[in-house]
Each structure stands twice: as C-alpha cells, then as structure tokens.
Amino acid sequence: MQQHHRATQPACRAAEVASRPAESNPDAEVFIRRRAPEGLPDQPCGAMQFVVPQSEDNKPRNILEEIVWWKAVEIARMKERLPLARLMMQLKAAQPARDFIGALRGAQARIGKPGLIAEVKKASPSRGVIQPNFDPVRIAQAYEAGGAACLSVLTDAKYFQGSFEYLQQIRAAGVGTPLLCKEFIVEAYQLFKARASGADAVLLIAAVLPNADLAYLVKASAKCSLQVLVEVHSVAELERVLKLELDPERVMLGINNRDLQTFEVDLQNNQRIMDSSAGKEVQKRGFLMAGESGIFTPEHVAFVQQTGCGAILVGESLVKEGDPEQAVKKLLSIA
Ligand SMILES: O=C(O)c1ccccc1NCC(=O)[C@H](O)[C@H](O)COP(=O)(O)O
C-alpha cells in the first residue's frame, strides 16, 4: 500500500525556516534540514511496514542531514526506553559537573600549548572503523595519563559506534578529566541524558542548529550545569553565533576544520576564521577557541595555536595508535 505522509511533529519557527531548502529561503540560518520535508519513507503499522515513495528532495542531501534525521528516530526510541520523568530522576542523582573550560585553560597555562581534548572514537562516517580493538575505558585512562586536559566521548551509535554508556564507564573507572558528550544534539532530552551519564560539557553544532535553537539549548545546558562547545565551520556561522549573548565562562567555541557535508579537512580554515573580524571579536570577548579535526602532528598543533586557539580537539591520530598515552605525549611534545 502506498500512503502520503507529512511530518506530524510540531516545529518551532526557526526549525521550520531551517527545514526549507536554503536556495528558496534567503532567511535560512542553516542549510541542514532537520527532518525529511515529506516525512520518513518507512511507516510502521503494527506488524507491517509501509514504504512511502520518496521524491529526490525527501532524501538526505549529505551525511550530516542523514545523521540528524536519524536522531529523531533514535530519540523517540530512547524516550520509550527511558521516559523523561525517569531521566530527570537520574539527572538529580548525577555527580557534580567538572569545569571543562577551566581544565583546558589550566592546561594551556601550564604547558604553554593548547589544552587537549582527546577523543574516544571507534569509527566515523569518513574513516570507517578507526580502532578495531576499541576499549573506551582503557583509551580514556591512557589519554589522561598522557596529559590530555579533557576527553571527548562519541555517543552516536549508528555512525560512530559510540554509546552514552561509555561516558558512564569512563566516569565509573575513576577518570578525573572532564568529559564532553560528542553527540548531534537537537533536543533538550539529549542534554539531560548526557549529564545523567556523567558528561560535563556538550557539543552544539551551528550547522545543524539555528540561533533560536542554539540559544534555547545553551540555556537548558546551563540549567543542568553543562558547559557547551559551540562548533562552527565558517565565518558566516561564527558571525551568526556571535549575535547570541554567550558567556565565555560557560561556553567555548570550536572551529571544525572538517566540512561535515563533504568530509574535506583543511587546517587553513582555522586560520581563515581566526583572521576574520568575527574571529578577532571572539578573542576580544575572551572566548576559549578550539581547533578541531585533522590534527596529526606537533606542527599541526603549533599551526592551530598560532591562529589563536587555546584548545585542540583530536580523535583519529590518537585513537588509531596502539599506545594512546604515548601518542598524546608525542603530539604535545611532552618528554
Ligand atoms: O569524522 C567524521 O567523519 C564526521 C562525519 C560527520 C560528522 C562529524 C564527523 N566527525 C566529528 C568530528 O568533528 C571529529 O570527530 C573530531 O573533530 C575529531 O576529528 P579527527 O581528529 O580528525 O578524528
């Protein structure tokens, strides 16, 4: 049976604006559409499953859209397993959050190099499986022993083979460095899940979230004691984010040098953004800036540092090494 279907979820105006194709919508703040405009192709109905025919426009245009569209399904399933009321009880019982931004600033002051956020990452859409012998706790302990100031833990299951349980396991094993929940956050439920699992900070991606949503999620993060890393990939995104009243004590900014739509990595992007007037404004306002993705060598670290970044976020080059502790020391040139 064929059936026409429209998205039934109510959407705030910002999300509606964002879901229209950017080329016909000059107001759009983000190019990424948050949901399939005509709804999902698979419509479950009891034991049966109906497949709704799709127009080209109803398919994800890139991996970031694909990931974000899948989040709607994933979050709905999470809520079935753990309703919000129960999650809020877990949240109340969570250990106090640690100072993620403070730890990075402290490390930068101590070692004279950008504070390192080392990423616990098994796989990625661009690289496939990066570390087949993946033990999140062992890797986290090694990163900490090597001198990482903070850790980033991928929690996305489908595209990165991550898990919220890794946050819990790393915390339970006594790792002391603050933890970033590396997730594609589109709803407050995910923030609560991150905090209840032991995260101290969350990632919010400007390419996915228009300013109204960013403002709301930053506020909701503060309510549950989470600090925030707002990630941009372009000068335009940074200019937009700067229109928000963000507190540099609770929010840091990151420049992702990987284009999440094409996977292309370009460290020059870091320089371009930091050299722009928005980049200079960010530094004037006292935000801690992180350079992210494609950092493999001490020379890359030095390059990102001279652009004005006080932190770096590094995954692949550390996690693929058999000895992640040595890999951290080598990257930071610690004897
Ligand atoms: O890494 C990917 O393939 C990817 C694809 C789509 C969305 C996000 C993606 N990565 C997230 C990241 O930005 C990186 O995990 C992080 O910056 C570390 O990058 P790297 O050091 O290059 O592993």
PDBQT file of the ligand as one rigid body, heavy atoms in Angstrom, charges set to zero:
ROOT
HETATM    1  O1  LIG A 401      34.669  12.366  11.492  1.00  0.00    +0.000 OA
HETATM    2  C1  LIG A 401      33.739  12.284  10.659  1.00  0.00    +0.000 C 
HETATM    3  O2  LIG A 401      33.784  11.526   9.679  1.00  0.00    +0.000 OA
HETATM    4  C2  LIG A 401      32.462  13.056  10.838  1.00  0.00    +0.000 A 
HETATM    5  C3  LIG A 401      31.459  12.955   9.903  1.00  0.00    +0.000 A 
HETATM    6  C4  LIG A 401      30.272  13.639  10.060  1.00  0.00    +0.000 A 
HETATM    7  C5  LIG A 401      30.075  14.427  11.163  1.00  0.00    +0.000 A 
HETATM    8  C6  LIG A 401      31.078  14.544  12.114  1.00  0.00    +0.000 A 
HETATM    9  C7  LIG A 401      32.267  13.882  11.946  1.00  0.00    +0.000 A 
HETATM   10  N1  LIG A 401      33.286  13.940  12.869  1.00  0.00    +0.000 N 
HETATM   11  C8  LIG A 401      33.183  14.608  14.103  1.00  0.00    +0.000 C 
HETATM   12  C9  LIG A 401      34.409  15.383  14.349  1.00  0.00    +0.000 C 
HETATM   13  O3  LIG A 401      34.350  16.546  14.116  1.00  0.00    +0.000 OA
HETATM   14  C10 LIG A 401      35.664  14.700  14.769  1.00  0.00    +0.000 C 
HETATM   15  O4  LIG A 401      35.348  13.508  15.430  1.00  0.00    +0.000 OA
HETATM   16  C11 LIG A 401      36.603  15.483  15.678  1.00  0.00    +0.000 C 
HETATM   17  O5  LIG A 401      36.729  16.823  15.323  1.00  0.00    +0.000 OA
HETATM   18  C12 LIG A 401      37.981  14.820  15.675  1.00  0.00    +0.000 C 
HETATM   19  O6  LIG A 401      38.475  14.777  14.349  1.00  0.00    +0.000 OA
HETATM   20  P1  LIG A 401      39.746  13.887  13.940  1.00  0.00    +0.000 P 
HETATM   21  O7  LIG A 401      40.876  14.276  14.823  1.00  0.00    +0.000 OA
HETATM   22  O8  LIG A 401      40.007  14.232  12.513  1.00  0.00    +0.000 OA
HETATM   23  O9  LIG A 401      39.348  12.465  14.145  1.00  0.00    +0.000 OA
ENDROOT
TORSDOF 0
